[in-house]
Amino acid sequence: MTTDTRDVTEPDYWKSRGLEPPGQVYTPDSIRALRRRIAGPSESSRPIVIVGTGSHLRPSAVTAEPFDVVVTRGCARVQSIDSTSGTVTVEAGICWGELRHRLRDEGLQFAPNGLYPADSTVGGLLASAGVSGLGPDVAAMTACTASGRDYSYAEAPRKAAGPDMRYLFIGCEGAFGVILTVTLALGPRPDARLWRFSGDALESEDLGGVQLIDRLADHDIRAAWSWFDESEGVWDVAVHGPEAVLERWAARAGEVVSPELDLEVRGAEACRERRDVIEAEQLPAEAAEKRGRSTQSGQPEWLRHIKNTLDDSGVLAVGPGAEVPKPDSQRNSGGDS
Amino acid sequence: MTLSNDRRAELASIVGDARVLTDRADLLAYNADCSPRGIILTRGRRLEAGQPAAVVQPDGVDELRGLVEWAARTGTALVAYGDGSGVCRGAVGNADSVVVDLKRFDDILELDEDRRSVRVQAGVNGYLFEREMQRRGWTAGHFPSSIYCSSVGGWVAARGAGQLSSRYGKIEDIVESVRVVTGRGDVIDTAESPPPDPTPWFVGSEGTLGFITDVTLQVEPKPADRHYRGFQFDDLSDGLEAIRRLMQSGLRPAVVRLYDPFDTLVKKAPSGDGAGTLRRALPAALRTALEARVDEWGRAAFNELIRRAGWVNGAVDAFSSECRLIVGYEGHTETLQTEAEAGFDLLRRYGVDLGVEPGEEWREHRYAVSYKQSPVFDAGAFVDTMEVATSWSNLESLYQRVREALAPHVLVMAHFSHVYTAGSSIYFTFVGSADTAEEALELHQTAWRRGLDAVDGAGGSIAHHHGVGSVKTPWTGRDHRGGEAGFRALKEAFDPDGILNPGKVYPRAATEPREASP
């Protein structure tokens, strides 16, 4: 019998996911050590599985057994904050929730679009297939491929310098290499409101989360994120902006979404607390539940060609694999960007 | 390479005889895009440069696959071509290549109002596409100044940006998926592809990884309301601080265009009691010259002025510091006005509100810039643009370093027209003059080399929305250090024979059969 532990150094973590425990678990505590572990001489012939906290690892992302594990969680420093540009540079092993709280202590915050599990590492969030909503906020990045090539994306909010090579690492589940550091764009710090919609009309088919967000967007009301809580029968929407704008939006919101719904407007603190609860408790639980649901899908031939070029020795035993997560519930949305 | 009769017949069997163009007049029409270097070459009668062996006009995926198979078998480079509005020679081939004109991929396939997306073929002209979207009550939100002469596929292939990018994003923010025919002849619809999503590799690939045949774009309801105004700032630092604060406040405008002192001078008459002779005469002369209302005498004076670029640039620095801003909000309802007013109030803290007239004037002429450059060439000079990007804290330093690098050689002005919470692009315009085409090409190359070396030295990105083409290939590897290995991996996956637009985006690899850039 195995326990569903969340500690990747424990054999039960792997057994509970239907995998044999790794031969070795490495926990480098610096970017240099992490890079050496991925791209340096191997101490065993086993390929490597890269994990952050391991809290959202899909078993199908492991493409070969037996394997060793490299845990990035030890590389979790905030390297710098550029308050003028509104960017933060971090080691990719830092957890999303921890980083958000560190920034909050500095009076900063991320662009409020999107909700992410607090216990996921930034590198893990970026690398996960289908969870790369943070990609456009990546202003700079360093990574290294399995064959030891370093990659560095010069810092800029957007560019047009050929194909976007960041996406050899973002969304690729670590198939070709590991994300080492990331510079993320922070968001504005305007006022915020939490709109809580409730009422029987929420159960209506044509009031799914995406449709509700679209209705608001049609009236220039930009939701930062939204969350439907089925148990409470409420739909929370976070909006950010100067007070005058928020007041104007609030005056229109009920009518825009549905006159049949009740709307309760809460302040910025309530908005922040609600986000904390969703990211720390509800999203991790949902992600864990979703791990068991997947659909089978073939691996494209071109993926093998890229893998053979960037990891010709087969150092890495992770990748998009042969199954993909089902799409997220349409009820919960990161809003626009 | 002159296409042999046998090869021509093979192409004709794929696309039809009428769709294989080999007449000199046809080849001349495809020997350049809108890059100033091509214009210098053409005006210097260097007509052979960039001239392909043939032009083909396929219709449909099967014909494209046939062309790819033929090119792999014969070792011929294929160069994708849309409407030819590129400015980096990305769609220009050479005598060993065949240009593949995609204009027959010209259908708007499906507007899905529920999903708020539209699937459109790559060869559709940008203006006609947007006009049709707006007729149906929607917009894709992509309005490049080249909209009249660019294709939807070109927007995606070069990772372009529209003038309303602050609201709608760049094209990569608008694209949902693409359908491509790769150099292996495979057809990939990225919407149906299992992870990882390959869309970001094809967006910006400039025809090096596949032919983009269809694009699915997000759409939004067509804006019903707009609010534009002009502002003036004492100097560039004030203007940059104002637009940074605006973007970081969350008050998202649709248009932000801050002109540096030189660009401001060219666009308006000087104001204030202290405007001296030079301060009046210089901008007037420049405006006249740049709009090319010059006679023979004026032409000589114009070129003489440009050749004293260092002096002119220094004079502008000495005598002018004011910067003009155009800012606009577009949207759907009265909530827009509240947001716009909050944005305008913020800007008033940093500069002078010039009212609605400058904004409306800009709107009226917003696509004209692309058509104002020919007269400069008529006057014997050249004009080019260099769009780069960086974070806010590095922006003014990047601006100064590039300007210092270019100033001894060419007139240089700039505006900041695509702004984000974390940074901005800088759009440099430079004007040079030389006696002969050869000297002009050398001066042009010097400007690019000095300018992009300065960008690299300042830690900026070498391209914000024009792409790389062949003009910037020596610098791509500095923008993505280590990225060339990734690019070669993508080439191996999607174009192992190296037949797709070789020598573009990254310098030609040793394994590629030939280089399609002159």
Interface residues (C-beta under 8 A of the other chain):
Chain A: D82 T84 S85 G86 T87 A111 A129 G130 S132 G135 P136 A139 T145 S147 R149 D150 Y151 S152 Y153 A154 E155 A156 P157 R158 K159 A160 A161 G162 P163 D164 M165 R166 Y167 L168 I170 G171 C172 E173 A175 F176 A185 L186 G187 P188 R189 P190 D214 A217 D218 H219 D220 I221 R222 H240 G241 P242 A244 V245 R248 W249 R252 S297 G298 Q299 P300 E301 W302 L303 H305 I306 N308 T309 L310 P320 V324 S337
Chain B: R116 A158 R159 G160 A161 G169 K170 E172 D173 T182 D186 I188 S193 P194 P195 P196 D197 P198 P200 W201 F202 V203 G204 S205 E206 T208 L209 E220 P221 R244 M247 Q248 S249 G250 L251 R252 G331 H332 T333 E334 T335 L336 T338 E339 E341 A342 E387 A389 T390 S391 W392 S393 N394 H418 Y420 T421 A422 G423 S424 S425 G459 G460 S461 I462 A463 H464 H465 H466 G467 V468 K472 T476 R478 D479 H480 R481 G482 G483 A485 G486 F487 R488 A489 L490 E492 A493 F494 P496 V505 Y506
